[in-house]
Structure formats: structure tokens, C-alpha cells
Amino acid sequence: MSILMPDSAMTWMMVRPAITEIALASSICLLLMFDVFAGRTWRYLTHGLTLIALAVCAWLTLTVGAVDSRTVLFDGLYVADKLGVFLKLCAILATGLCLFYSQAYLDRRRIHGGEYDILTLTALLGISVLVSANSLLTVYLGVELLALSLYALVAFDRDSGVAAEAAIKYFVLGAIASGALLYGMSLLYGLTGTLALDKIATLSAAHGAGFVIAVAFIVVAVAFKFGAVPFHMWVPDVYHGAPTSVTLLISTAPKLASFALVMRLLVYGLGADPALWVQMLSALAVLSLLLGNILAIAQTNIRRMLAYSAIANVGFILLGFITAQTGGYRAALTYTLVYVLTTLGSFGVVLLAARSDGEADDLDDYKGLGARDPLLALLMLGLMLSTAGVPPLVGFWAKLWIIQALLHGGHLWLAVLAVLASVVGAYYYLRVIWYMYFDAGRAQTPILKQTGTRLALALNVAAVLLMGLLPNTLLALCTKLIPGP
């Protein structure tokens, strides 16, 4: 026994940084077995156990999985670093809030089942794998694990034809994007003879036409996962067609995975010569800013409006990567975190505003909300102002840091475009505020009171305000996560 102990200790030290994935996979298996044998008897217990599992995973990630330096595991397939640990923690927190906000909504729609929680955990596992990917193989595994889980969740309401249609569109377009990603990766492998991103990074500088074609296919897939124009077709349909609780999930945690996909695959894997992908991302960012903001103005459905808003915000995130500088990557990370935080609150309000007899999808449903539910209207006010970039809320600082990164990188015209896009975007955010406070609207069914969810939403909005009042703390954190000159 004593002879085996050193080997056991060494094995534990090798797998310790991957404790998040181990804990999530174990939780999925245990919850699946519990739901199969006891889910009918204790229908609501699976949801509570899922939240407990997420809390345990967050604790293990923060303690056992924490690393001081970059560590490569499993023959180069997996990398553990401070950025990965932080993104996993954020993804776990976002997923937990999504499930917490959604519980009452799912119960009212009678679509709450144990498989919903398990599919959500499977999506989170895909995010975690992608965040720590150090090989083309691991990248593809994480992307597909996340995507397949989301396809199923979009179609979770089996009685809804709109949800089924959205799921089919998402699946078909997602399959095309996955094919493009796989084809680009196969070209990279054929040109370099390796799947390891570290080795590809050293070989990509001496590229030829083959590298350009490979990167083009990869950027197409990245644009689809982000929902950037012209690969945005799925975003408004899925945001509108899926159950609101699923829309909440899709619009938040997977954005962290998309950021990680760009960082691991483009910045680290193909960062030796960023000119390979910077021009492609520039076109995507400009088109996303223009089309996203313009089409959002024309929407009368708040979920579709937030979908086009998401496309415009993706344009801002991509602007940070266009600089091909450490400061731009930090600004992109900051913007991603801020966007996820504000979107959690925005769709959380949409979930709460949903009446017992239907959704609250139309903008007309928010007319007079300030009189009908002052607290909910106040929370939405703070979130809309932050997303519009109004100081002192954190959304203002996120946009400012992107613009500063562009100016520092010599991209003056893109900085001007970002400012103009922010001005245009402010219109449709302020329109929601106008409806809530200055338009009486029609009489509507009272909004259900959910004290726990309201408290969580209030803390969510308080975090948006606090981070805006202490912006340097967030920027200093992102500086530590992405070190550099």
C-alpha cells in the first residue's frame, strides 16, 4: 500500500487542475441516475441538487483547481491557467443564476424536468472543456458538447411549434458551422502535422495560402458561435423561439465559451501572425455593429430586440481582438464579463415579467411597468442604462476601454464607429425606459411576486452599479488574468 501511495499522490496532482470537469461529469452521472429512479417521486429535488452541485463545483474550482502558473496536462490536450479558472467560475455562477431565475417560469409552463437541469450541466461541462482546451481535438470536443446540449434545450418545450422550428434552424446552421470548424482544423493539422495549439503557434508564422484558407473556415465557425454578422441568422429566431429560460442561458454563459474559443484558437494558437485573422474579424465586427443596432430599432418584441443587441455587443467584443494587443484582449474580456452580467439581469426581468397566462415578449407589455411594479421597473432601468453605456454604470466603462484599446492600436475610424454605434444603440434601450415610465399602456394581469428571484435580481443590478463605481478593480483583475506588456 505504501508503495502505491506516491503514484496515487502523483496522479492526483496531475488531475487536480481538471477538478471542475471531473466534478461536473460526476454530478451529471449522479443526477441522471437520481432522476431516472426518484425523479417522479421528488420532482423538485433534482433542481435543488443541481444548484448544490454547482455550488460544490464552484468551491472545488476556487480551491482545489486553482493554479499559480500555466500547467499543461494529458499529453498537451488540456491547459490550466488563471484565465481558465476565472472563466469557469464565471460560467458556473452564470449557469446557477440562470437555473435559479428560471425555476418558477419552468414550473408555470409545466416544462420543468430533471433532464433540463442535466442538459444545462452538460452545456456547462462543454464550456469548461473549451475554456481549458490546448488542442484542436479538445476545442472541437468542447464546442460540440456545448452545442448539442443547447440544441436539445431550445426544443425542450415539445408542445411549442415555434421552439421546434427554432431548434431545427439552430441545429442545421450549427452543423454547417461545425463542419467549417472541423474542415479548418483538418487543414491546420495537414499543414502543421500537429493538433497541439502550442506547436501550431510556432509554425503559423511561416504560413502560405493553405493557412489563410484554414483560418477563414475557423473564423466562420467562431463568428457563428458568437452570433456575428453575416453568420447571425440563428440568433433572433432562437432567442425568440426558445423558452425564455433557455434564451437566458444561451445569451450568457456560452458567451464566455466564445471568448475562450477566440483566445485559445486564434490568439494563442495563431497569434504568431495575427494578420491572418485580424482583417476577417474587422469585417465581422463592423457588420455586427451596424446591422445589429439598426435592426434592433425596428423590433417590437423585446427578446428579438435583445437578440440584435447581442449581435451589436459581439461587434464590440471583436473590436478588442482586432487590436491584436494585450490591452485589447483585456478590454474584450472586461466587455464580455459586463455583457454577461447585464444580460443575466435583463432576461431575468423578462422572466419575472412573464405573467401566469403568457409571456411578456412584446415591448407593449412593459408600458406602465413603473406604476404596476416599481421595483422591477427600477431594476430594468439600471440594466438598460448600463447596456446603453450610461455612466456611472459598468457598461460605460466597458465601452470606454474598448474605444481606448482601438485608439492605442491606431484604429481611429473603428473607435469613431464604436462611438456612433453606441449612440444609435442607446435609442432602443431608452425606448424600453420610456415605455415603463412614460406610457400608461393597457391593463394587464398583475406580475407574480417571487421574493427570492427579486432579491437575486437586485443583487445582480447592485453588482452592475458597484462595478461601475469601482471600475479599476475589474480592469486590474483582467490585467492579472491576461498578463503582458
Secondary structure, 3 states (H helix, E strand, C coil): CCCHHHHHHHHHHHHHHHHHHHHHHHHHHHHHHHHHHHCCCCCCHHHHHHHHHHHHHHHHHHCCCCCCCCEEECCCCEEECHHHHHHHHHHHHHHHHHHHHHHHHHHHHCCCCHHHHHHHHHHHHHHHHHHCECEHHHHHHHHHHHHHHHHHHHCCCCCCHHHHHHHHHHHHHHHHHHHHHHHHHHHHHHHHCCCEHHHHHHHCCCCCHHHHHHHHHHHHHHHHHHCCCCCCCHHHHHHHHCCHHHHHHHCCHHHHHHHHHHHHHHHHCCCCCCHHHHHHHHHHHHHHHHHHHHHHHCCCEHHHHHHHHHHHHHHHHHHHHHCCCHHHHHHHHHHHHHHHHHHHHHHHHHHHHCECCECCCEHHHHCCHHHHCHHHHHHHHHHHHHHHCCCCCHHHHHHHHHHHHHHHCCCHHHHHHHHHHHHHHHHHHHHHHHHHHHCCCCCCCCCCCCHHHHHHHHHHHHHHHHHHHCHHHHHHHHHHHCCCC
